[in-house]
Amino acid sequence: MSDHVDGPRSIGDPAADLTDLFAFTSPRNPARTVLAMDVFPSAGEDAIFSNVIDYAIAVRRVTVAGLGNAAKFQPEADGIRFSFRFDTLKRDSGGKAIQYGACKLPDGRELSLTVNEENGTSTPEGDVRVFAGLRSDPFYLAWDIAILKKLPNLLQHTNVLSIVVEFETRRVLDLTNGSLFGAIAETVPPQQRSLLGPAISRIDWVGRPEQTNMRLNNPAMSAIIDLRDLWNQQTPFAISNVLQPLFLQRLKDSLAAWDMLDGKADWTPEAIAATANIFLDDFLLFDVAKPITDQSHLEIEKSTLSGRPYQTGGGRTLDANSIDILLTWLVNNDREFLQGGATGATKPSVKVFPYLATPNAELQIIDESVELAATPDDVWSLIGQFGGAWHPLTARVDLAGAGIGQLRTIQTIDGQLIVERLEAIDNAKRFFRYTNIAGMAASQFTGTIEVKPKGRGSVVDWRTQFVAAGKTDRAMKVIVSTLLKTGLESLKSRFGATK
């Protein structure tokens, strides 16, 4: 999915896991350009930037060095770079946790910032403005792409950590030799050798969306070696000459597989080879002298491959349907637009800085129940104790304290630990409420269990609500729903179900 979770190394360090890169003209001022990079897939409300990672967006001027099957975009040897570093958490005067950072601008100036400050920070001259903080994830994917099956947005309600740079185009970019540029974003750890070997050159980098997850690690292909971590170790704008043949062959094989995913051949071998060459030079192309719209993404590449001058500024806006634009091109060479199961992200972008929508904070609710052929008192005598040892997915429960505030540590049968606290209990009404302290990828997690009479038996209601953090809503709903259903189903075998 775009660049989310694209390889073992980035999965292991979410704060350094790049999810997307955008380049577009400011909706408020056409004389300004906006670059935005996102990290931390499914970021929770407490997610923070790493204090050891260098977050950077690099831009180089690019020239069209070939057309048609000889299409080539040649970047200059040098360019400009916006680098962000962040501190460890501090406490403000009110005791609230806060994170500060700084952006080093291409001309050497440094701009201090406060994470999640809505208006960001500007230079005294007003030529550059930056923002860093939690926002709604603007990317959406609504396919099982390996089989072209439409799904709801898999990233619904998810958030990311965003870094946004807006600048006066003519003051920051030298347009005397051309207005076409290529951008990449990267996350670079400290460059120092460890006892285990040389320094890691970078955790992740991204140019165009889906270079790693869809093109190099095509889910429609079987029994292929995962090249994503190897790709992420490459130097942007300068892929290793030794490894270029390996990546190029994978891109060709992947494009051929995408072409036949609908059973129809829409690409010639020559066109596949030429397009693979373009994708090997992975940077997000944008032309600041032409219009960048929600539909212009990849137009520069397609026109150049077709042997004609490009008409738009390409780039990538926050609302661009990048996954369907790309999928349509790969699968049927733009013969018929492939629209997935969603037409937009959870929230559209906004027209004012920092342009990404505010974070999602809607509580997600999972509510399950079961009707049993037993009296409420009999059922409550088993599940009314806060211990929870009756649940078939529980291997062990340790209790600390008693009454309201009691803590239970549940070890599940697959070895996970979940810590929960009793918040309220009423034995007369056969009801208790608890909150999750640790072990669930969620915040604001609250659960209630209640047993009520129904007919000659009883009904058990188990209700939870939460905000996912570290996993998608979709994944958390599956986990929690499985937990609730498995527990309630086990009660049928103990007490029998009503008929």
Salt bridges, closest charged atoms under 4 A:
ASP20 OD2 - HIS4 NE2 3.96
ASP20 OD1 - ARG316 NH2 2.77
GLU76 OE2 - ARG61 NE 3.04
ASP107 OD2 - ARG109 NE 2.81
GLU118 OE2 - ARG135 NH2 3.01
GLU125 OE1 - ARG109 NH1 2.91
ASP127 OD2 - ARG109 NH2 2.66
ASP127 OD2 - ARG171 NE 3.46
ASP137 OD2 - HIS4 NE2 2.84
GLU166 OE1 - ARG32 NE 2.82
GLU168 OE2 - ARG32 NH1 3.97
ASP174 OD2 - ARG61 NH2 3.92
GLU186 OE2 - ARG81 NH2 2.79
GLU186 OE1 - ARG202 NE 2.76
ASP226 OD2 - ARG228 NH2 2.82
ASP262 OD2 - ARG335 NH2 2.93
ASP266 OD1 - ARG335 NE 2.77
ASP281 OD2 - LYS72 NZ 2.76
ASP282 OD1 - ARG208 NH1 3.61
GLU301 OE2 - ARG208 NE 2.71
ASP334 OD2 - LYS302 NZ 3.06
GLU371 OE2 - LYS454 NZ 2.68
ASP377 OD1 - ARG430 NE 3.02
ASP398 OD1 - ARG396 NE 3.24
GLU420 OE1 - ARG408 NH2 2.75
GLU423 OE2 - ARG421 NE 2.90
ASP461 OD2 - LYS452 NZ 3.16
ASP473 OD2 - HIS157 ND1 2.98
GLU489 OE2 - LYS492 NZ 3.17
